[in-house]
């Protein structure tokens, strides 16, 4: 097999597809590219747990605010590329989203295992590494950091949209009617942003006087 940097320089852009909204390369294409670049033996096998399944799950059940449960599902595979052998473990996902109890299927598990194969190949050999670098950076950016949300920025965004509707020729009454509210209701909603902003600031200032 070629060196990491030479494998990394192989153009895989023509093989990129979309699955569940995320970029991916079919595992069979990756296997063929490895063979085309000097590898004789390329395959992966799911690692079975004590219960005979290749699905790994936590004992703790997590429940979101909609009552949907999730046990944090993962899977692990062993990859063999000639004399190179390694194991890689990762989450069972639906694109960038976690797979929950009500959406777990064998196909999801298989997709996770093939994704791990392609990702492992990128990490250990360099083939498709730049694609995975972009994917990882994108997934990190999608993590929602509540501390960065600003209620007044949301107000500003709503005001801009409201102004756009006025510029279209709608009156304040027509906008309110389409929202199912009165003009006074709409005015009151815009004042709530300031109230909430003040509420958050005062909430942060509260201390435990008992200590």
Short mmCIF file of the C-alpha atoms (twelve columns), coordinates in Angstrom:
data_MODEL
# 
_entry.id   MODEL 
# 
loop_
_atom_site.group_PDB 
_atom_site.id 
_atom_site.type_symbol 
_atom_site.label_atom_id 
_atom_site.label_alt_id 
_atom_site.label_comp_id 
_atom_site.label_asym_id 
_atom_site.label_seq_id 
_atom_site.Cartn_x 
_atom_site.Cartn_y 
_atom_site.Cartn_z 
_atom_site.pdbx_PDB_model_num 
ATOM 1   C CA . UNK A 1   0.000   0.000   0.000  1 
ATOM 2   C CA . UNK A 2   1.124   3.563   -0.712 1 
ATOM 3   C CA . UNK A 3   2.117   5.981   2.042  1 
ATOM 4   C CA . UNK A 4   -0.490  7.910   4.046  1 
ATOM 5   C CA . UNK A 5   0.113   11.176  2.170  1 
ATOM 6   C CA . UNK A 6   -0.067  9.500   -1.240 1 
ATOM 7   C CA . UNK A 7   -3.339  7.779   -0.306 1 
ATOM 8   C CA . UNK A 8   -4.643  11.077  1.033  1 
ATOM 9   C CA . UNK A 9   -3.975  12.732  -2.309 1 
ATOM 10  C CA . UNK A 10  -6.263  10.301  -4.160 1 
ATOM 11  C CA . UNK A 11  -9.268  12.288  -5.391 1 
ATOM 12  C CA . UNK A 12  -12.453 10.751  -3.949 1 
ATOM 13  C CA . UNK A 13  -14.758 13.682  -4.783 1 
ATOM 14  C CA . UNK A 14  -16.452 11.773  -7.635 1 
ATOM 15  C CA . UNK A 15  -17.484 9.015   -5.224 1 
ATOM 16  C CA . UNK A 16  -19.189 11.210  -2.603 1 
ATOM 17  C CA . UNK A 17  -22.907 10.605  -2.070 1 
ATOM 18  C CA . UNK A 18  -25.521 11.724  0.458  1 
ATOM 19  C CA . UNK A 19  -27.132 9.554   3.136  1 
ATOM 20  C CA . UNK A 20  -29.484 11.037  5.752  1 
ATOM 21  C CA . UNK A 21  -28.211 14.474  4.731  1 
ATOM 22  C CA . UNK A 22  -24.528 13.627  5.327  1 
ATOM 23  C CA . UNK A 23  -21.666 13.094  2.871  1 
ATOM 24  C CA . UNK A 24  -20.326 9.570   2.610  1 
ATOM 25  C CA . UNK A 25  -18.402 7.224   0.308  1 
ATOM 26  C CA . UNK A 26  -19.760 3.741   -0.253 1 
ATOM 27  C CA . UNK A 27  -17.693 1.178   1.621  1 
ATOM 28  C CA . UNK A 28  -17.408 -1.021  -1.484 1 
ATOM 29  C CA . UNK A 29  -15.861 1.869   -3.416 1 
ATOM 30  C CA . UNK A 30  -13.292 2.359   -0.638 1 
ATOM 31  C CA . UNK A 31  -12.480 -1.352  -0.690 1 
ATOM 32  C CA . UNK A 32  -11.974 -1.260  -4.471 1 
ATOM 33  C CA . UNK A 33  -9.784  1.863   -4.275 1 
ATOM 34  C CA . UNK A 34  -7.586  0.132   -1.722 1 
ATOM 35  C CA . UNK A 35  -7.201  -2.849  -4.041 1 
ATOM 36  C CA . UNK A 36  -6.478  -0.513  -6.951 1 
ATOM 37  C CA . UNK A 37  -3.664  1.002   -4.924 1 
ATOM 38  C CA . UNK A 38  -1.803  -2.155  -3.998 1 
ATOM 39  C CA . UNK A 39  -3.796  -3.830  -1.218 1 
ATOM 40  C CA . UNK A 40  -4.473  -7.564  -1.553 1 
ATOM 41  C CA . UNK A 41  -6.649  -8.247  1.482  1 
ATOM 42  C CA . UNK A 42  -9.353  -5.755  2.553  1 
ATOM 43  C CA . UNK A 43  -12.379 -6.519  4.737  1 
ATOM 44  C CA . UNK A 44  -14.087 -5.714  8.027  1 
ATOM 45  C CA . UNK A 45  -16.058 -7.786  10.513 1 
ATOM 46  C CA . UNK A 46  -18.523 -6.566  13.165 1 
ATOM 47  C CA . UNK A 47  -17.385 -7.396  16.693 1 
ATOM 48  C CA . UNK A 48  -20.008 -9.355  18.581 1 
ATOM 49  C CA . UNK A 49  -20.801 -8.609  22.203 1 
ATOM 50  C CA . UNK A 50  -21.406 -11.260 24.865 1 
ATOM 51  C CA . UNK A 51  -25.080 -11.398 23.895 1 
ATOM 52  C CA . UNK A 52  -24.160 -12.250 20.297 1 
ATOM 53  C CA . UNK A 53  -25.142 -8.847  18.901 1 
ATOM 54  C CA . UNK A 54  -22.804 -6.279  17.374 1 
ATOM 55  C CA . UNK A 55  -24.946 -3.491  18.852 1 
ATOM 56  C CA . UNK A 56  -23.528 -1.818  21.952 1 
ATOM 57  C CA . UNK A 57  -25.881 0.109   24.231 1 
ATOM 58  C CA . UNK A 58  -25.695 1.748   27.630 1 
ATOM 59  C CA . UNK A 59  -27.675 0.387   30.564 1 
ATOM 60  C CA . UNK A 60  -28.905 3.884   31.385 1 
ATOM 61  C CA . UNK A 61  -31.952 5.103   29.476 1 
ATOM 62  C CA . UNK A 62  -31.963 8.772   28.472 1 
ATOM 63  C CA . UNK A 63  -35.274 10.531  27.804 1 
ATOM 64  C CA . UNK A 64  -35.541 13.800  25.890 1 
ATOM 65  C CA . UNK A 65  -38.092 16.577  26.475 1 
ATOM 66  C CA . UNK A 66  -40.521 14.871  24.086 1 
ATOM 67  C CA . UNK A 67  -40.463 11.612  26.021 1 
ATOM 68  C CA . UNK A 68  -38.376 9.780   23.405 1 
ATOM 69  C CA . UNK A 69  -35.895 7.341   24.937 1 
ATOM 70  C CA . UNK A 70  -32.374 6.530   23.840 1 
ATOM 71  C CA . UNK A 71  -29.771 4.173   25.292 1 
ATOM 72  C CA . UNK A 72  -26.802 5.662   23.373 1 
ATOM 73  C CA . UNK A 73  -26.148 3.045   20.717 1 
ATOM 74  C CA . UNK A 74  -22.693 2.238   19.378 1 
ATOM 75  C CA . UNK A 75  -21.026 -0.517  17.383 1 
ATOM 76  C CA . UNK A 76  -17.462 -1.763  16.898 1 
ATOM 77  C CA . UNK A 77  -15.728 -3.395  13.934 1 
ATOM 78  C CA . UNK A 78  -12.382 -4.971  13.154 1 
ATOM 79  C CA . UNK A 79  -10.705 -3.883  9.909  1 
ATOM 80  C CA . UNK A 80  -8.073  -5.919  8.084  1 
ATOM 81  C CA . UNK A 81  -5.955  -4.404  5.309  1 
ATOM 82  C CA . UNK A 82  -3.157  -6.850  4.451  1 
ATOM 83  C CA . UNK A 83  -0.899  -6.870  7.548  1 
ATOM 84  C CA . UNK A 84  -2.691  -3.881  9.101  1 
ATOM 85  C CA . UNK A 85  -5.413  -4.706  11.629 1 
ATOM 86  C CA . UNK A 86  -7.299  -2.293  13.834 1 
ATOM 87  C CA . UNK A 87  -10.595 -1.897  15.679 1 
ATOM 88  C CA . UNK A 88  -12.774 1.186   15.613 1 
ATOM 89  C CA . UNK A 89  -15.918 1.980   17.584 1 
ATOM 90  C CA . UNK A 90  -18.487 4.709   17.022 1 
ATOM 91  C CA . UNK A 91  -22.114 5.755   17.455 1 
ATOM 92  C CA . UNK A 92  -25.088 4.488   15.472 1 
ATOM 93  C CA . UNK A 93  -26.443 7.679   13.959 1 
ATOM 94  C CA . UNK A 94  -29.052 9.045   11.601 1 
ATOM 95  C CA . UNK A 95  -26.876 11.461  9.660  1 
ATOM 96  C CA . UNK A 96  -25.632 13.887  12.297 1 
ATOM 97  C CA . UNK A 97  -28.451 12.918  14.667 1 
ATOM 98  C CA . UNK A 98  -28.490 10.072  17.207 1 
ATOM 99  C CA . UNK A 99  -30.576 6.976   16.520 1 
ATOM 100 C CA . UNK A 100 -33.203 6.567   19.219 1 
ATOM 101 C CA . UNK A 101 -35.216 3.577   20.403 1 
ATOM 102 C CA . UNK A 102 -38.084 4.323   18.051 1 
ATOM 103 C CA . UNK A 103 -35.864 4.479   14.955 1 
ATOM 104 C CA . UNK A 104 -33.311 1.699   15.549 1 
ATOM 105 C CA . UNK A 105 -33.142 -0.803  12.681 1 
ATOM 106 C CA . UNK A 106 -30.680 -3.383  11.386 1 
ATOM 107 C CA . UNK A 107 -30.073 -1.102  8.409  1 
ATOM 108 C CA . UNK A 108 -29.056 1.743   10.730 1 
ATOM 109 C CA . UNK A 109 -26.600 -0.612  12.445 1 
ATOM 110 C CA . UNK A 110 -25.159 -1.768  9.127  1 
ATOM 111 C CA . UNK A 111 -24.830 1.831   7.911  1 
ATOM 112 C CA . UNK A 112 -22.922 2.679   11.096 1 
ATOM 113 C CA . UNK A 113 -20.542 -0.244  10.589 1 
ATOM 114 C CA . UNK A 114 -19.804 0.650   6.963  1 
ATOM 115 C CA . UNK A 115 -19.320 4.277   8.009  1 
ATOM 116 C CA . UNK A 116 -16.810 3.143   10.624 1 
ATOM 117 C CA . UNK A 117 -14.972 1.116   7.984  1 
ATOM 118 C CA . UNK A 118 -14.662 4.115   5.671  1 
ATOM 119 C CA . UNK A 119 -13.676 6.362   8.575  1 
ATOM 120 C CA . UNK A 120 -11.121 3.855   9.880  1 
ATOM 121 C CA . UNK A 121 -9.573  3.533   6.429  1 
ATOM 122 C CA . UNK A 122 -9.240  7.331   6.287  1 
ATOM 123 C CA . UNK A 123 -7.596  7.495   9.716  1 
ATOM 124 C CA . UNK A 124 -5.159  4.625   9.217  1 
ATOM 125 C CA . UNK A 125 -4.363  4.834   5.502  1 
ATOM 126 C CA . UNK A 126 -5.166  8.417   4.433  1 
ATOM 127 C CA . UNK A 127 -7.718  7.442   1.760  1 
ATOM 128 C CA . UNK A 128 -10.584 9.941   2.008  1 
ATOM 129 C CA . UNK A 129 -9.016  11.646  5.027  1 
ATOM 130 C CA . UNK A 130 -9.799  15.194  3.868  1 
ATOM 131 C CA . UNK A 131 -13.466 14.302  3.414  1 
ATOM 132 C CA . UNK A 132 -13.653 13.029  6.976  1 
ATOM 133 C CA . UNK A 133 -11.814 16.089  8.230  1 
ATOM 134 C CA . UNK A 134 -14.547 18.294  6.724  1 
ATOM 135 C CA . UNK A 135 -17.326 16.063  8.085  1 
ATOM 136 C CA . UNK A 136 -15.894 16.113  11.617 1 
ATOM 137 C CA . UNK A 137 -15.493 19.887  11.587 1 
ATOM 138 C CA . UNK A 138 -19.057 20.275  10.332 1 
ATOM 139 C CA . UNK A 139 -20.466 17.973  13.020 1 
ATOM 140 C CA . UNK A 140 -18.594 19.877  15.711 1 
ATOM 141 C CA . UNK A 141 -20.120 23.111  14.413 1 
ATOM 142 C CA . UNK A 142 -23.600 21.614  14.669 1 
ATOM 143 C CA . UNK A 143 -23.291 21.064  18.422 1 
ATOM 144 C CA . UNK A 144 -25.707 23.568  19.924 1 
ATOM 145 C CA . UNK A 145 -24.027 25.807  22.509 1 
ATOM 146 C CA . UNK A 146 -26.855 27.508  24.420 1 
ATOM 147 C CA . UNK A 147 -24.434 29.963  26.009 1 
ATOM 148 C CA . UNK A 148 -23.950 31.588  22.583 1 
ATOM 149 C CA . UNK A 149 -27.645 32.322  22.052 1 
ATOM 150 C CA . UNK A 150 -28.679 35.945  22.533 1 
ATOM 151 C CA . UNK A 151 -32.377 36.676  23.047 1 
ATOM 152 C CA . UNK A 152 -31.928 40.218  21.755 1 
ATOM 153 C CA . UNK A 153 -30.398 38.896  18.528 1 
ATOM 154 C CA . UNK A 154 -33.530 36.813  18.045 1 
ATOM 155 C CA . UNK A 155 -35.601 39.966  18.586 1 
ATOM 156 C CA . UNK A 156 -33.485 41.756  15.988 1 
ATOM 157 C CA . UNK A 157 -34.033 38.915  13.509 1 
ATOM 158 C CA . UNK A 158 -37.804 38.993  14.081 1 
ATOM 159 C CA . UNK A 159 -37.841 42.772  13.642 1 
ATOM 160 C CA . UNK A 160 -36.014 42.436  10.328 1 
ATOM 161 C CA . UNK A 161 -38.557 39.888  9.105  1 
ATOM 162 C CA . UNK A 162 -41.406 42.101  10.344 1 
ATOM 163 C CA . UNK A 163 -39.939 45.072  8.448  1 
ATOM 164 C CA . UNK A 164 -39.638 42.975  5.297  1 
ATOM 165 C CA . UNK A 165 -43.348 42.159  5.489  1 
ATOM 166 C CA . UNK A 166 -44.168 45.868  5.823  1 
ATOM 167 C CA . UNK A 167 -41.995 46.605  2.798  1 
ATOM 168 C CA . UNK A 168 -44.060 44.076  0.840  1 
ATOM 169 C CA . UNK A 169 -47.017 46.389  1.362  1 
ATOM 170 C CA . UNK A 170 -48.723 44.664  4.278  1 
ATOM 171 C CA . UNK A 171 -50.131 46.793  7.070  1 
ATOM 172 C CA . UNK A 172 -49.458 46.111  10.752 1 
ATOM 173 C CA . UNK A 173 -53.073 44.977  11.090 1 
ATOM 174 C CA . UNK A 174 -52.791 42.583  8.150  1 
ATOM 175 C CA . UNK A 175 -49.613 41.045  9.603  1 
ATOM 176 C CA . UNK A 176 -51.302 40.666  12.992 1 
ATOM 177 C CA . UNK A 177 -54.373 39.073  11.390 1 
ATOM 178 C CA . UNK A 178 -52.217 36.550  9.517  1 
ATOM 179 C CA . UNK A 179 -50.533 35.675  12.822 1 
ATOM 180 C CA . UNK A 180 -53.937 35.219  14.461 1 
ATOM 181 C CA . UNK A 181 -53.203 38.067  16.869 1 
ATOM 182 C CA . UNK A 182 -54.087 41.705  17.449 1 
ATOM 183 C CA . UNK A 183 -51.703 44.568  16.751 1 
ATOM 184 C CA . UNK A 184 -51.330 45.065  20.503 1 
ATOM 185 C CA . UNK A 185 -50.447 41.365  20.878 1 
ATOM 186 C CA . UNK A 186 -47.636 41.735  18.344 1 
ATOM 187 C CA . UNK A 187 -46.281 44.828  20.101 1 
ATOM 188 C CA . UNK A 188 -46.404 42.994  23.428 1 
ATOM 189 C CA . UNK A 189 -44.481 40.013  22.020 1 
ATOM 190 C CA . UNK A 190 -41.622 42.278  20.948 1 
ATOM 191 C CA . UNK A 191 -41.452 43.697  24.481 1 
ATOM 192 C CA . UNK A 192 -41.159 40.147  25.887 1 
ATOM 193 C CA . UNK A 193 -37.654 39.862  24.459 1 
ATOM 194 C CA . UNK A 194 -36.454 42.680  26.682 1 
ATOM 195 C CA . UNK A 195 -38.281 41.188  29.644 1 
ATOM 196 C CA . UNK A 196 -36.677 37.788  29.068 1 
ATOM 197 C CA . UNK A 197 -33.242 39.343  28.623 1 
ATOM 198 C CA . UNK A 198 -33.604 41.155  31.950 1 
ATOM 199 C CA . UNK A 199 -34.965 37.977  33.563 1 
ATOM 200 C CA . UNK A 200 -31.914 35.956  32.452 1 
ATOM 201 C CA . UNK A 201 -29.482 38.578  33.769 1 
ATOM 202 C CA . UNK A 202 -31.186 38.739  37.167 1 
ATOM 203 C CA . UNK A 203 -31.432 34.954  37.321 1 
ATOM 204 C CA . UNK A 204 -27.661 34.700  36.879 1 
ATOM 205 C CA . UNK A 205 -27.123 37.151  39.740 1 
ATOM 206 C CA . UNK A 206 -29.013 35.016  42.255 1 
ATOM 207 C CA . UNK A 207 -26.775 33.495  44.902 1 
ATOM 208 C CA . UNK A 208 -27.394 31.090  47.759 1 
ATOM 209 C CA . UNK A 209 -27.532 33.397  50.800 1 
ATOM 210 C CA . UNK A 210 -27.704 30.393  53.118 1 
ATOM 211 C CA . UNK A 211 -24.027 29.620  52.551 1 
# 
